[in-house]
Amino acid sequence: MAERPVPVTTIPSRIAKISDGRSVVVTVPTAMLIEAGRFYAIGGHFGAAFFAVPTTAPAGTLTTLNLEQAEYTIATPQLASVAFVSGQLVYWTPGNLLTNVATGNRLVGRCTVGGAGPAGPIQFVLSDAATSLLTQATAQANSGAAPTQVEFNALLDRLRAAGVIAT
């Protein structure tokens, strides 16, 4: 029997790991153009496409999105016409653009190197999958009701500072 270079322990399990969670296979909506290396929100996931898919692809065509929490450089037409500043939160618009405008958009990361869009380039760290499911809520007025006004307003301030609700 051949020796193995490292010890191996087999653990019986009924659950099989199928990936490390850094990418996901998604079904591309019919007639949606996918360009490799660009960002997309498909089926609740946000990430960069590994493979191109033409608009003429048949229904049910699959592609893979890179979900890895890493730093990315982007200088494509996917940048909104806004100036990005290092440290700002980065959002994904329903119009498929990266922006620094929170309201109505999905939080997807934080800018690490700013620039002016759409020429860019900017660098940003992609948020983890759970964080990128958040969409900016509408602004909420402070409460005037006693006795919890102070606590409630403090909570609102923390939510605003975290980028969860608009200021």
KOLZA-95970 format. One record per residue (C-alpha): chain; x, y, z. Coordinates in pm, whole numbers, plus 32768, in hexadecimal, padded with zeros to 4 digits. Layout:
// residues N
  chain    c1    c2    c3
      A     X     Y     Z
...
This chain:
// residues 167
  chain    c1    c2    c3
      A  8000  8000  8000
      A  8089  8155  7F9C
      A  80CD  8253  80AE
      A  8010  839B  80A4
      A  80D7  84DB  80DE
      A  7FDA  8557  81E0
      A  7EEB  849E  82C4
      A  7D89  847D  823F
      A  7C58  8455  8317
      A  7B0D  83FB  8277
      A  79DA  8484  8326
      A  788D  83F6  82B2
      A  7795  8508  8266
      A  7649  8523  81B4
      A  7693  868B  8155
      A  778A  86C2  803C
      A  7841  880C  800D
      A  7822  8873  7EA3
      A  78EA  89B8  7EA8
      A  79A6  8AA8  7F89
      A  78A0  8BB6  7F55
      A  797E  8C9D  7E8B
      A  78AB  8C72  7D52
      A  774F  8C05  7CF5
      A  76B0  8B7C  7BB9
      A  757E  8C47  7B55
      A  7479  8C31  7A43
      A  7493  8D5C  795A
      A  7347  8E0A  7913
      A  72D3  8DE2  77AA
      A  736D  8EDF  76B8
      A  745C  8F6C  77C0
      A  75B9  8FBB  773D
      A  76CA  8F4A  782C
      A  782F  8FC1  77F3
      A  7948  8F0C  78A7
      A  79E8  8FE2  79B4
      A  78BF  90CA  79E4
      A  77E1  90D5  7B18
      A  767C  9055  7B22
      A  7562  9019  7C1A
      A  74B9  8ED2  7BBA
      A  73D6  8DFA  7C8E
      A  7424  8EB8  7DCE
      A  759D  8E98  7D9C
      A  768E  8FB3  7D43
      A  77E2  8F77  7CA9
      A  78C2  8F81  7B77
      A  786D  8E96  7A5A
      A  7974  8D94  7A00
      A  78D9  8D3F  78AF
      A  782F  8E06  779B
      A  76CE  8DB2  772E
      A  7639  8E48  75EE
      A  74D7  8ED1  75E3
      A  7481  8DBA  74EF
      A  74D1  8CA8  75EC
      A  73B4  8BB3  762B
      A  72DE  8BCE  7764
      A  7382  8B29  7890
      A  74E8  8B7F  782C
      A  75D4  8B80  7957
      A  76F9  8C5C  79B5
      A  77D2  8C77  7AEA
      A  77EA  8DAE  7BC4
      A  7921  8DEF  7C94
      A  78A5  8E46  7DF3
      A  79FA  8E4B  7E99
      A  7A29  8F60  7F97
      A  7B58  9003  7EF8
      A  7BD0  9150  7E6E
      A  7B6F  9196  7D05
      A  7BD5  92A5  7C0E
      A  7AC4  931D  7B27
      A  7AD2  941C  7A0E
      A  79B0  93B3  7934
      A  7869  9455  78D0
      A  77DE  93B0  7A0B
      A  7846  94E2  7AD9
      A  7741  95F1  7B12
      A  77A9  9757  7AC6
      A  780B  97A7  7C2D
      A  7955  97DE  7CDD
      A  79B8  96C3  7DC5
      A  7A85  9706  7EFF
      A  7B51  9605  7FBB
      A  7A86  957D  80DE
      A  7931  95BE  8041
      A  7831  94AA  8029
      A  77F4  942A  7EC8
      A  7694  93D3  7E50
      A  75FD  931F  7D22
      A  74E0  93D2  7C71
      A  73B1  9332  7BC8
      A  744D  93C3  7A89
      A  757F  92DF  7AB8
      A  7677  93EC  7B22
      A  775F  9411  7C4C
      A  7719  9552  7D0B
      A  774F  95FB  7E5C
      A  75DD  9655  7E75
      A  7535  957F  7F7D
      A  73BE  95B7  7F5C
      A  7311  94A5  7E99
      A  7457  93F5  7E47
      A  74FB  92B4  7EC2
      A  7632  92C7  7F9F
      A  7749  9200  7EF5
      A  7893  927E  7F83
      A  7978  9394  7FF7
      A  7A58  9470  7F1D
      A  7BCD  944F  7F63
      A  7C57  9531  7E4E
      A  7B75  9645  7DD0
      A  7B47  96D7  7C78
      A  7A48  9783  7B9D
      A  7955  96A9  7AD8
      A  7903  9635  79DB
      A  7A6E  9638  7967
      A  7AEF  95DA  7AC0
      A  7BA5  9510  7B17
      A  7B49  94C6  7C7D
      A  7BA3  93A8  7D64
      A  7AAD  9313  7E59
      A  7A90  91EC  7F44
      A  7964  9114  7EF6
      A  788D  90DE  802C
      A  783C  8F83  80A3
      A  7705  8EE2  8011
      A  7627  8F26  8140
      A  767C  909A  8148
      A  7647  90C3  7FD3
      A  74DD  9051  7FF8
      A  748F  919A  80A7
      A  73DC  92AA  7FE9
      A  73E1  940B  8072
      A  729E  945A  812A
      A  71EC  95A7  810D
      A  7239  96B8  8209
      A  717B  969F  8351
      A  711E  97CE  8421
      A  7187  97D1  858D
      A  707E  9769  868A
      A  6FD7  986B  876B
      A  6F36  9769  884D
      A  6FAB  974F  89B5
      A  7043  969D  8A6F
      A  7112  95E5  8967
      A  7162  970D  8886
      A  72D0  971F  88EE
      A  7308  95A8  88C1
      A  724C  959D  8778
      A  7308  96C8  86E9
      A  7451  962E  8758
      A  73F0  94F2  869B
      A  739A  95BD  8566
      A  74EB  966F  857C
      A  75A0  9520  858A
      A  74DB  949C  845F
      A  752E  95D8  8399
      A  769E  95C0  83F2
      A  76A1  9455  837F
      A  7605  94B2  8231
      A  74CE  93E3  8276
      A  73DE  950B  825D
      A  7403  9657  81AB
      A  746C  9791  8264
